Amino acid sequence: MKTSLYKILALIFCGASILGGVAGCGSSRASTSATVVLVHGAWADGSSWASVTPFLQKQGLKVVAVQLPRTSLSDDAAVVSRAVNAQSGAVILVGHSYGGAVITEAGNSPKVAALVYVSAFSPGEGQSINDLTSPFPKPAWESGLIVDEAGYLTLSNDTFLNSFGPDVPRDTATVLASAQGPLLARCLDDKVTTAAWKTKPSWWVYGDQDQIIPPALQQAEAKQLGARITSIPGASHLALVTHADAVAQTILRRHVDWQSLETPTVGAILDVLGRARG
């Protein structure tokens, strides 16, 4: 029996060493660090993560920022799924605003270890963004939507500067407004088929002065997900630009928590030994 216990103990600690990226047990496998896949929202592109990305890279994480076509929820989810499938290991999916709906739809891959919502939408199954927002009064910023002949939506310059990112330095906000990508209106009506947050651990970070997605809605969404919430005082909808460090720290904490779940704890080891003795 003692020999069997030693074998079990060795195997468990060997697994812990491999998963933790520590050399041992004859293995040279690398750390379990995940790839962070960043998904932008409507009226933005992958460059909206430009301030967050360096914080993550300095911690040794691989970062991929996708570029969405914004033609339908399924089209956008397919782009994210391809990015996830291209990674060699686990993925932490991060979505801003409309990107939250996209990661909810695309995050069901076994490779996805966790979800992080940044000032976002997280529809449930059979639910769209418009379904989520319908119980709330129509926000003032919607009067600034411009619809082109093909049904694509953009924000007026004034709306972008004064509602979307009022705390962003004016010269930066003007550049972001000029580079905004149009969103096909149907994306707001497209419904999620299988909500990834039902089976994936989630975190939520948002600005408490968000004028685009009401903080009360975000709090209700996060509660439904069972997500841990970080509220950034004074931040707008573009917290990923104005408070990139706080957003990055939320993603990093999600990564650390995921690693801790993947690595056997002392308690788990003792539990296994106890069962072996019994």
N, C-alpha and C positions, 0 to 999 in steps of 0.2 A: 504493500500500500504506500509506504514512504517513497519508494522509487517512482510510483505512478504520480504521486503528488509533485515530486521534483520535476517530472517531465511536463506536467500541466503548467507548473509555474514557469518553467523555461519557455514553453511555447507562448504563454501569455506575454511575458516580458519581451520576447523576441518580436511579437506582433506590435507591442507598444513602441519598441525601438524603431521598427520599420515605419510605422504610421507617423511617428514623431520626427522622422527624418534623421534619426540618430544612427550612426554606424554601429553595427552589431549583428550577431547571429549569422555572420557570413554574408550579409546583404549590403549592397551599395546603392539601394534605391534612394531617390531624392525625397525631399520634403513633400508633405501633402498639400502644399500651398495650391489654392484653387486659382483658376483664371476668373477674372471679373469681367463680365460682359455688360457694357453700359448701353442702355436703350433710351434714346432721346424722346422728347414729346412732340406734339404738334407745334408748328411754327418755329422749328429749331432743326438742328442736325447734330451729327456726332461731335462737332466742335463745341457744343454747349457744355461738354464734360472737360474742356481743356484745363480748367482750374483744379478739378478733382483728380484727374489722371496722375499728375506728378506725385501727389501725396501717396497714392497707392503703389506706384512704381518704386518709390524710395523705400518701401517696405518689402520689395522683392517680388511683388505680385505682377503677373502678366495681365495686361489690360487690353480689351478689345472694345472699341466704340463702333457700333453698327450705324448704317445709314438706311433709314426706312424710306420706302417709296410713298407711304401714306395714301395708298389707293384702296385698301380694305384692311380690316383687322386680320384676316387670314393671310393676305399677302405679307403684311408686316411680321406676323408671327412666323411665317415661313423663313423670312430673312434671319430672324433671331435663332430659329431652330438650326439653320445651316451654320451659324456662328458657333452655337453650342456644340454641334456634332463635330466641328473642326478641331475642337480642343482635345488634348490627350488625356486630361484628367477631369476632376470635378469643376463645376462652374457655379459662381455666385451671380445671379441675374439681378441687375439693378435697373429700375424703370422710373423715369421722370414723367409726371403728368399723364398724357395719353399713353406713354410708354409703360405705365403701370398696367393698363388693360392688355398691352401686348405681352408683357412677361407673364401675366395671369394666364393667357392663352397658350404661350409657348413654353412655359416652365415645367411641363410634365415629364420631360426627359429624365431618365434615371441619372444622367450626368449632373442635373441641377441639384445642388446641395442646399441652397437657400435663396430666398427672395428678399430684396430690399426695395421698398417703395419710397420715392422721394417726391413729396408734394404731388401725390398721384391719385389715379382712379384704380379701383380693384373690383370690377364687376364680378358678381357670382355667376353660376351656370345659368344660361338662358337670359342673361341680363346685359344691357348695353350701358354705355356712359350716359346717354340721355335718360335711360331708366333710373340710373343712380341719382341724377340731379333733379329729376322731375318733382320730387316733394319739396324742393327748395325754391324760394322766389327767384325769378329770372334775374341774373346779375346784370349790373349796369354795363359791364364790359362787353356783353354780347351785342350791344348796339354798335360796337366798333368792328364787327365782322364784315368783311367784304367778300362777296360771292362772285366768282368769275363765270364766264359763259359755259364752262365745263362742270360747274358745281364745286369747284375747289374754294376753300376758305382761307383767307389771310386776315391779319389784324391791321387795322389802320395804324399809322405811325403814332398818333397820339395815344391810342389805347395801349400799344406796346410799351411806350415810355411811361405812361402814367398809371397803368393797371397791372400789366404783365410783369414789369421789372422796375417799379418806381424807386427802388433803393440801389439800382445798378448805376454806376457813374454814367453820366449822360453821353459821353463820347463812346463808351462801350455799348450802351443800350442802343444807340443810333446804328452802330454797326450790326448788332444782332437783329435789329428790326429790318434792316435792309437785306439781310441774308436769310430771313425766315422762309421756311419751306411750306408751301400750301398743303392743306389737308383736304382730301375729298370728303364732302359732308357725310357720306354714307358711313364713314368710319365711326361716327358718333352713335350710329344706330345699329352697327354690327354687334351681335351678341356673342358672348363667351360660350364656348361649348363645354370645356372641362376646366374648372378653376384650379390652377396649380396650388394656390395657397391652402387648399383643403388638405394637402398632404406634405407641403414643404414648410419648414420653419421660416418665419417672416419677421422683418423689422420695418419700422416706419419712421421717417424723419420729414418734418415740414416746418415752414415758417408760420408763426402765429399771426402774421399780417398778410397772409395770402389772399388776394382779391379774386383769384381765378377759381380756385376750388375752396369752398368755405371750410375753415378749420373745423367747424362742428361736423361736417360731412367726413372729413379725414379722420377725426377721432372715432366716429362711428364705424368707419371702414376698418380702421386698425383694430378696434375692439372685436369686430366680427372675425378678423383673421387671427386674433390672439397674438398680435404682433407687439413687440416692445417698442414704445414710442419715444422719440426725441423731438421736442418742440424747440425751435430756435426763435428766441424773442426778437421782435422787430424785423424778421426776415419776410420777404415777399415770396411770390411763386418761384422766383429764380434763386432760391437759396443755394443751389448748386454752383451759382456764379458768385454770389456775394458772401457766402459762408461755406466755401468749398472745404475748409478744414473740418468743420463740424459734420458735413455730409460724408467726407472721407472717413472720419473716425467711426461713424456709424457702420460703414461698410467694413472697415477693419475689425470692429468688434464682432460683426456677423461672421467674419472669417475665423477669428479666434474661437468663437463659440462653436463653429462647425468643426474645427480641428479638435476641440475638447470632446465633442461627441464621438469623433472618429477614433480617439485614443483611449484605450482601456485605463480606467482609474484604479487606484489602490482598492477602493470599495468593491469595484467589479471583480478584481482579482481575488480578493478575500471571499467574495460571494461564490465564485467558481470553486475555490478550494473547499469551502464549506460544503458545497453540494457533492464534491468528490469524496469527502470524508464520510458523508452521510450514506 
